[in-house]
């Protein structure tokens, strides 16, 4: 348990992460690797709000090939719109090396005029397709928990704190485009294992298939099944 903090010689309870804010994603669940998607992330301020010149960050791991958020080309991939519920003026930028590894890819939203109080929201639309963009392309490799991790600097000290809960999605493979046999290239008069791997178009192993495979051998192989 955290110990109380000292402030001006008196005891003060530690800051609870729940007082920083909350983040919600409009769509959660399973999404295909490499697909184009659109998401709306809503960040709600709690007791501390966000001061004038304070910031919000949405961060992701450096090991990803998803499309980067961009704010100028509404027809290009990854077009992103950001709006404050109280019409505070926001400044947005993307930096691939702007945070601590492994969460070093950031989209930073700075309050440059006005401030955010408790209950105010910042709404982020990733992959806006209204004007012709294909949307936000997800990474091409699978991940059980891909987070839209949100950090906040509520009192403009550049000390970013992680919100207590992070919205996430699951990225899973697409159906297979090829089948790979994994077995010895040379094996004489010894038992061996035959392994079959299905790969999707990105190279991910995938089980999204109901295909029946039949085996034909030019030699007699004991225990070789006719099909699987």
C-alpha positions as CSV (number, residue, x, y, z in Angstrom):
1,X,0.0,0.0,0.0
2,X,1.2,3.5,-0.8
3,X,2.3,5.7,2.1
4,X,0.7,9.2,2.6
5,X,2.8,12.0,1.2
6,X,4.1,15.0,3.2
7,X,3.0,18.4,2.1
8,X,3.8,21.5,4.2
9,X,4.4,19.3,7.2
10,X,1.0,17.6,7.0
11,X,0.0,14.2,5.7
12,X,-1.6,14.1,2.3
13,X,-3.1,11.0,0.6
14,X,-1.3,9.8,-2.5
15,X,-2.9,10.8,-5.9
16,X,-5.1,8.0,-7.2
17,X,-4.6,7.2,-10.9
18,X,-8.4,7.2,-11.3
19,X,-8.3,11.0,-10.7
20,X,-6.2,11.5,-13.9
21,X,-8.8,10.5,-16.4
22,X,-10.4,7.7,-18.4
23,X,-10.1,6.5,-22.0
24,X,-12.7,4.6,-24.0
25,X,-12.6,3.0,-27.4
26,X,-15.7,2.9,-29.5
27,X,-14.8,-0.5,-31.0
28,X,-13.1,-3.4,-29.3
29,X,-12.6,-7.1,-30.1
30,X,-10.9,-8.9,-33.0
31,X,-9.5,-7.2,-36.1
32,X,-7.6,-8.7,-39.1
33,X,-3.9,-8.0,-39.3
34,X,-3.1,-5.4,-42.0
35,X,-6.7,-4.3,-42.4
36,X,-7.8,-0.7,-42.6
37,X,-10.0,0.4,-39.7
38,X,-11.4,3.5,-38.0
39,X,-11.5,4.0,-34.3
40,X,-12.8,6.8,-32.0
41,X,-10.9,7.2,-28.7
42,X,-12.6,9.4,-26.1
43,X,-10.5,10.7,-23.2
44,X,-12.4,12.1,-20.3
45,X,-10.8,14.4,-17.8
46,X,-11.2,13.7,-14.1
47,X,-10.4,15.9,-11.1
48,X,-7.1,17.3,-12.3
49,X,-8.3,18.2,-15.8
50,X,-5.5,19.4,-18.2
51,X,-4.0,22.9,-17.6
52,X,-3.1,25.3,-20.3
53,X,0.0,23.9,-22.1
54,X,-0.7,20.5,-20.6
55,X,-0.7,17.5,-22.9
56,X,-2.2,14.1,-23.7
57,X,-0.3,11.3,-25.4
58,X,-1.5,8.1,-27.2
59,X,1.5,5.8,-27.4
60,X,2.3,2.5,-29.1
61,X,5.3,0.2,-29.2
62,X,8.1,0.9,-31.5
63,X,7.9,-2.6,-33.1
64,X,4.9,-2.0,-35.4
65,X,4.3,-1.3,-39.0
66,X,0.9,0.3,-38.7
67,X,0.1,3.5,-40.5
68,X,1.2,6.7,-38.6
69,X,-1.4,9.2,-37.6
70,X,-1.3,12.3,-39.7
71,X,-3.4,15.5,-39.6
72,X,-3.0,17.2,-43.0
73,X,-4.1,14.9,-45.8
74,X,-7.8,13.8,-45.4
75,X,-7.4,11.4,-48.3
76,X,-4.2,9.8,-47.1
77,X,-3.8,6.8,-44.9
78,X,-4.0,7.4,-41.1
79,X,-5.8,10.7,-41.3
80,X,-6.7,11.7,-37.8
81,X,-9.0,14.3,-36.3
82,X,-8.9,15.6,-32.7
83,X,-11.4,17.8,-31.0
84,X,-12.0,19.1,-27.4
85,X,-15.6,19.2,-26.1
86,X,-15.1,22.7,-24.7
87,X,-13.5,24.0,-28.0
88,X,-10.1,24.4,-26.4
89,X,-7.4,24.9,-29.1
90,X,-5.3,21.7,-29.5
91,X,-2.0,21.1,-31.3
92,X,-1.3,17.6,-32.5
93,X,2.0,16.0,-33.7
94,X,3.4,12.5,-34.2
95,X,6.9,11.5,-33.1
96,X,8.2,8.0,-33.6
97,X,10.8,8.4,-30.8
98,X,9.0,10.7,-28.3
99,X,8.6,8.5,-25.3
100,X,10.3,5.8,-23.2
101,X,10.9,2.4,-24.9
102,X,9.1,0.3,-25.7
103,X,6.2,2.8,-25.9
104,X,8.2,5.3,-27.8
105,X,5.9,6.1,-30.8
106,X,3.6,8.9,-29.7
107,X,0.7,11.1,-30.9
108,X,0.9,14.1,-28.6
109,X,-2.0,16.5,-28.1
110,X,-1.2,19.8,-26.4
111,X,-3.7,22.3,-25.1
112,X,-2.4,25.6,-26.5
113,X,-5.3,27.8,-25.7
114,X,-7.8,27.2,-22.9
115,X,-7.8,24.3,-20.5
116,X,-9.7,21.1,-19.7
117,X,-11.8,20.7,-16.5
118,X,-13.3,17.6,-14.9
119,X,-15.8,16.0,-17.3
120,X,-14.4,17.6,-20.5
121,X,-13.4,15.3,-23.2
122,X,-10.8,15.0,-26.0
123,X,-12.1,12.9,-28.9
124,X,-9.6,11.3,-31.3
125,X,-10.8,9.8,-34.5
126,X,-8.2,7.5,-36.0
127,X,-8.5,6.6,-39.7
128,X,-11.2,9.1,-40.6
129,X,-12.7,8.0,-44.0
130,X,-15.1,10.9,-44.5
131,X,-13.1,12.5,-47.3
132,X,-11.6,9.4,-49.0
133,X,-9.0,8.0,-46.7
134,X,-8.8,4.2,-46.5
135,X,-8.5,4.6,-42.8
136,X,-5.8,3.5,-40.3
137,X,-3.9,0.4,-41.4
138,X,-3.3,-2.0,-38.5
139,X,0.0,-3.7,-38.1
140,X,0.6,-6.8,-40.2
141,X,1.6,-9.1,-37.3
142,X,-0.7,-10.6,-34.7
143,X,-1.0,-9.3,-31.1
144,X,-3.4,-10.6,-28.4
145,X,-3.5,-7.2,-26.8
146,X,-2.8,-4.1,-28.9
147,X,-3.2,-1.1,-26.6
148,X,-4.2,2.5,-27.3
149,X,-2.1,3.5,-24.3
150,X,-3.0,7.0,-23.0
151,X,-0.7,9.2,-20.9
152,X,-1.6,12.6,-19.5
153,X,0.4,15.6,-18.2
154,X,-2.4,17.3,-16.3
155,X,-0.5,20.2,-14.7
156,X,1.9,21.0,-17.6
157,X,5.1,19.8,-15.9
158,X,5.9,17.3,-18.7
159,X,5.6,14.5,-16.2
160,X,3.3,12.1,-18.1
161,X,1.2,9.6,-16.1
162,X,-0.4,6.5,-17.4
163,X,-4.2,6.2,-17.1
164,X,-5.3,3.3,-14.8
165,X,-7.0,1.3,-17.6
166,X,-6.1,1.2,-21.3
167,X,-8.5,0.3,-24.2
168,X,-7.2,-2.5,-26.5
169,X,-8.0,-4.7,-29.4
170,X,-6.8,-8.1,-30.6
171,X,-5.1,-8.4,-34.0
172,X,-5.5,-11.9,-35.5
173,X,-4.3,-13.5,-38.8
174,X,-6.2,-13.5,-42.1
175,X,-7.1,-16.8,-44.0
176,X,-4.1,-18.7,-45.4
177,X,-2.5,-18.2,-48.8
178,X,0.1,-20.9,-48.6
179,X,1.0,-24.1,-46.8
180,X,4.5,-24.9,-45.6
181,X,5.9,-28.4,-44.9
182,X,8.3,-28.5,-42.0
183,X,10.3,-31.7,-42.1
184,X,13.8,-33.1,-42.6
185,X,15.4,-32.5,-46.0
186,X,17.4,-35.8,-45.6
187,X,16.2,-38.7,-43.5
188,X,17.2,-42.3,-44.1
189,X,15.6,-45.2,-42.4
190,X,14.7,-43.2,-39.3
191,X,11.4,-41.9,-37.9
192,X,10.6,-38.3,-38.5
193,X,7.8,-35.8,-37.9
194,X,5.9,-34.1,-40.6
195,X,4.6,-30.6,-39.6
196,X,2.3,-28.4,-41.7
197,X,2.0,-24.7,-41.2
198,X,-0.6,-22.4,-42.9
199,X,0.5,-18.8,-43.4
200,X,-1.5,-15.8,-44.3
201,X,-0.4,-13.1,-46.8
202,X,1.7,-11.4,-44.1
203,X,3.5,-14.5,-43.0
204,X,1.6,-15.1,-39.8
205,X,0.8,-18.6,-38.8
206,X,-3.0,-19.0,-39.1
207,X,-5.7,-21.5,-38.2
208,X,-8.5,-19.7,-40.1
209,X,-9.1,-22.6,-42.5
210,X,-11.3,-25.6,-42.9
211,X,-9.1,-27.1,-45.7
212,X,-8.6,-30.8,-46.0
213,X,-5.0,-31.7,-47.0
214,X,-4.3,-35.0,-48.7
215,X,-0.8,-36.5,-48.7
216,X,0.8,-38.4,-51.6
217,X,4.3,-39.9,-51.3
218,X,6.6,-41.3,-54.0
219,X,7.8,-43.8,-51.4
220,X,6.1,-46.0,-48.8
221,X,6.0,-44.1,-45.5
222,X,4.6,-45.9,-42.5
223,X,2.0,-44.0,-40.5
224,X,1.5,-41.3,-43.1
225,X,-2.2,-40.3,-42.9
226,X,-4.2,-40.1,-46.1
227,X,-5.5,-36.7,-45.2
228,X,-5.8,-34.2,-42.3
